[in-house]
Amino acid sequence: GVQTCALPIWKPYSIGEGSVVYERLSHSFGGNLLKATLIHVPPFYLSEGGSHEGEEFMYVLEGHMRYWLDGAYHDVHAGDSIHFASSTPHQLENPGSDKVLILWVGSFDIFSENR
């Protein structure tokens, strides 16, 4: 199926005050595998580590991120991207004092249909 959308689709979502903010960019439809999200990462943020099925692609729109993949870090700056199997243990970090904006596309469902 084909889905087009005007933004915003849903209200931006965050887990807590001063935390990462997620803006859903794509709809779900029967059989779709990819989800797209804008992620706003606050200064000095470090995510929990984890791994799961699927894959992830991230493009840094603004700022500088550090991605930890299987214990090694990769610095990714505005205009750079990173693509990896989500089964690789991974963690994301904003090591700086500025907010970071990321375009995230992956097969992991960050949102439920109720948000």
C-alpha positions as CSV (number, residue, x, y, z in Angstrom):
1,G,0.0,0.0,0.0
2,V,0.9,3.6,-0.4
3,Q,0.6,6.1,2.4
4,T,1.1,9.9,2.2
5,C,0.8,12.1,5.2
6,A,1.0,15.7,6.3
7,L,2.9,16.5,9.4
8,P,2.4,16.2,12.3
9,I,0.8,12.7,12.2
10,W,0.7,12.4,16.0
11,K,1.8,14.6,18.9
12,P,5.5,14.4,19.7
13,Y,6.1,11.8,22.3
14,S,8.7,11.6,25.2
15,I,9.0,9.4,28.2
16,G,10.0,12.1,30.7
17,E,10.9,15.7,31.2
18,G,14.1,16.6,29.4
19,S,14.2,13.3,27.6
20,V,14.3,12.3,24.0
21,V,11.4,13.5,21.9
22,Y,10.0,11.3,19.0
23,E,8.0,12.6,16.1
24,R,6.4,9.9,14.0
25,L,6.8,10.5,10.2
26,S,5.2,7.4,8.7
27,H,1.9,5.4,8.9
28,S,1.5,1.7,9.3
29,F,-0.2,-0.4,6.7
30,G,-0.5,-4.2,6.2
31,G,2.9,-5.7,5.5
32,N,5.0,-2.6,6.0
33,L,8.4,-3.2,7.5
34,L,9.9,0.3,7.9
35,K,9.0,3.1,10.3
36,A,10.4,6.7,10.1
37,T,10.8,9.0,13.0
38,L,12.4,12.3,13.8
39,I,14.3,12.0,17.1
40,H,15.3,15.1,19.1
41,V,18.1,14.2,21.5
42,P,18.9,16.5,24.5
43,P,22.4,17.4,25.5
44,F,24.5,14.8,27.4
45,Y,21.9,12.1,26.8
46,L,23.0,8.4,27.0
47,S,20.4,5.7,26.0
48,E,20.1,2.3,27.6
49,G,21.9,-0.3,25.6
50,G,20.0,-3.1,23.8
51,S,19.6,-5.3,20.8
52,H,16.6,-6.7,19.0
53,E,15.6,-8.0,15.6
54,G,15.6,-5.9,12.5
55,E,17.8,-3.0,11.2
56,E,18.2,0.7,11.8
57,F,19.3,3.6,9.6
58,M,20.0,7.0,11.2
59,Y,20.9,10.3,9.4
60,V,22.0,13.2,11.6
61,L,20.3,16.4,10.5
62,E,21.7,18.6,13.2
63,G,24.5,18.2,15.7
64,H,26.9,15.3,16.6
65,M,25.9,11.8,17.9
66,R,28.0,9.0,19.2
67,Y,26.7,5.5,18.4
68,W,28.0,2.6,20.4
69,L,27.9,-0.7,18.4
70,D,29.1,-3.9,20.0
71,G,31.2,-1.9,22.5
72,A,32.9,0.4,19.9
73,Y,31.9,4.0,19.3
74,H,31.2,5.7,16.0
75,D,31.0,9.5,15.9
76,V,28.4,10.7,13.4
77,H,28.0,14.4,12.5
78,A,25.4,16.4,10.7
79,G,25.2,15.1,7.1
80,D,26.5,11.6,8.1
81,S,24.5,8.4,8.5
82,I,24.9,5.0,10.1
83,H,23.1,1.7,9.2
84,F,23.4,-1.5,11.2
85,A,21.7,-4.7,12.2
86,S,19.6,-4.1,15.3
87,S,20.8,-7.5,16.6
88,T,24.2,-5.8,17.3
89,P,24.2,-4.4,20.8
90,H,23.7,-0.7,20.4
91,Q,23.4,2.5,22.4
92,L,23.2,6.2,21.4
93,E,24.8,9.2,23.1
94,N,24.8,12.9,22.7
95,P,28.2,13.8,24.2
96,G,27.7,17.6,23.6
97,S,25.9,20.5,25.0
98,D,23.7,21.1,22.0
99,K,20.5,19.3,21.0
100,V,20.7,16.8,18.1
101,L,18.1,16.0,15.4
102,I,18.1,12.6,13.8
103,L,16.1,11.0,11.0
104,W,15.6,7.4,12.1
105,V,14.3,4.7,9.8
106,G,14.0,1.1,11.0
107,S,12.0,-2.0,11.3
108,F,11.6,-1.7,15.1
109,D,8.2,-0.3,16.1
110,I,9.0,2.6,18.4
111,F,5.3,3.6,18.4
112,S,2.1,1.7,19.0
113,E,-0.9,2.5,16.8
114,N,-2.5,4.2,19.8
115,R,0.0,7.1,20.0
